[in-house]
Amino acid sequence: MRRRRQFTPALNAVGYRTRRSSLQPRDFGRVINAPEVGRNLQNHPSYALRFACSQPVTAYKYLNPRAALGIGLRYAMSRGGSLGESYVATGGFMRSDPALVVSDTIVVMVPALVTRGGVGFRLADLFPDRHGFTVMVGSGRPLSRGWVLLRSSDPTAHPRIFPEYFSEPEDRRALARSVRRMRDMMRGPAIRDLIKAELVPGAVANDQAAIEEDIRARAATYFHPSGTCRMGSDPAAVVDPRLRVKGIEGLRVADASIMPAALNACTHAPTIMIGEKAAAMIAEDA
């Protein structure tokens, strides 16, 4: 039986020579000319709105030791309760422009004041200090594309990643429109009685220029990278529709890197599907 392997985008780039790489063919045992390996990097840039809540209905209550013990025991006994659910309580999709045929924005709500760690952060900084919630607005169909390069032929070395977020100005404009719309919605009668204050962006005006500028300063990401080993039937595609790497026998890619374009959705479930489909095709071809 021939052994077939699955690799991450960084490992797939080892053995290829891209037009932006400084590595030479002698650095590898085998090299093929596949310039799109590492190209077409896509992600979902996001922007967080944070609100202080006027009622004790958020995950902050679980910082109480008794409550934390309770949800821990419930999960241990039944795999249910808050620990058995996603930390994202709800979400949805919307259009940044009414003229669009399909939605281009991903919105999720986390029932806590989410803080992401940066350089020098302390673990305690990640825990909220009051009742509140976070609404994250993200670009579901960004136009910007980045790339990934190798540092060396060592597959354990971290790659050089160039996300190129908002290199296409329309991405920032579209995200700003969606953020403005979401801020307006959070001032509506359905939820405003639960909001004590908008903490972030707070004093920032809800006009297009101000929100675009704050996006430049504070934008984050949903951590949904994809696209660097694009699937397709055209000659430049890295893998064919059966996920076989073109030019190398017995090698397939089975992860989010094969997605030709960013999905207007979280990538977890689609990536599981890609793996399941790859397994089925490998079995069919055995």
Disulfide bonds with the S-S distance in Angstrom:
none
